[in-house]
Amino acid sequence: QVHLVESGGGLVQPGGSLRLSCAASGIGIRARTMGWYRQAPGKQRELVAAITSGSNTNYADSVKGRFTISRDNAKNTVYLQMNSLKPEDTAVYYCKAAAVIATLPDFWGQGTQVTVSS
């Protein structure tokens, strides 16, 4: 059975930092593009950052220069380092393991809450 387990969320003051982790089990992430998404109340889920199997990265404009996505294939884990957090970063953050073949499903974690507030 496949599990993606996010951790590292919490309450942080504006300007603070958090590091999210997404640990995968039941699948290997080495050949997969991995992504972090977020969903704020009343808004659609949006891509925050993604990293390909070759470690190419892309970021939403709103987080460029503040967030960094990375992966450790040996640990089957992907990370999101979030610095200079803003109240508008408040959301549930989800990890996604993209399908290796388009006809197969993606896998999602259950999400972790990030709240940026003073």
N, C-alpha and C positions, 0 to 999 in steps of 0.2 A: 504494500500500500504506500502511496506517495504522500509525503508530508513536507510542507514548507512552513517552518516555524520562525516567525519574526520575533525579535526581542530588542530591547534597548530604548523603547519609547518612554515617555513620561512628561512631567511638567518642568519647563525650563523658562527662565526669564529671557526677555528680548536681549539679543546679543550673545546668548549662550550657545552651547554646543551639545549635540547628542550624536551617538554612533549607533546606528541600527544594524542588526545582523539578521541574516536569513539563512537558516540551516536546513539543507535539503536531505531527505532520506527517502529511500525507495526509488530514486532516480539519480543519475550522475549529471552534474551540471557542466562538465568539461566542454561538451559539444554544443551547449545551448547559449542563446542570448538570454541574459538575465536582466530583469527590470525592476525598478521601484516605481510604484504609482501611489497617488494619494487621492483621497476623497474627503472634501470638507462638507459640512452639513448643507444640504440644499444645492450642492454642486455635483457635476459629473466627475467621475474618476478621470484623472489625468496622469500622463506620463511625467515622471520627475527626472529619471535618469535610466540609461540602459548601457549594458556592456556586452559586447559580442564575445564569441569564443576566442577570438584573436585579441581581446582586450581593447578593442576600439570602443570609445564611449561617446554618448551624446546626452545632452541635458536640456531641460526646459529653460527657456530664456530667463524665467523668474528665479532660477537657482544657480545659474552659471556664475562661477567664481566663489560660490559659497558652499556648494555641496560637491562631494567626490564619491563616485561609485568605484568599488574595487571587488576583486574576486580572489578566492583562495580555493583552487580546484582540489587540492589535496585534502582540504577540510570540508569540501562540498558546501561552501558557504560564500555568500555575497554580502557586502557591507555598503552602508551609506553613511559617510561622515558628513554631518550637517553643522556648519559653522555660521556665525552671525545670524542666528535665527530671528525671524520676525513673526509678529502675531499672525500674519497671513499665511504662515507655514503650518498653522494649526490644522490638523487633519488626521484621519486614519491612514496609515502608510501600509501598503501591500507589496509583497514580493511576488514576482511572476517568473516562472521558468517557461520560456517559449518552447513550443513543440519543435522537435528536430525535423519533422516532416510536416508540411502544411496540413495534411489530412488528419493529423493526430491532434489531440487536445493540448492546450496550454495548462499549466498548473499554477494555482494561486495559493498563497498563504491566507491566514485568517485575519491578518492585520494587527497593527500595533498603534495605539493612540499617541500622538505627539501634540502637546498643548504648549503654546508659547504665550506666556502671560506674566505680567508683573503683579 
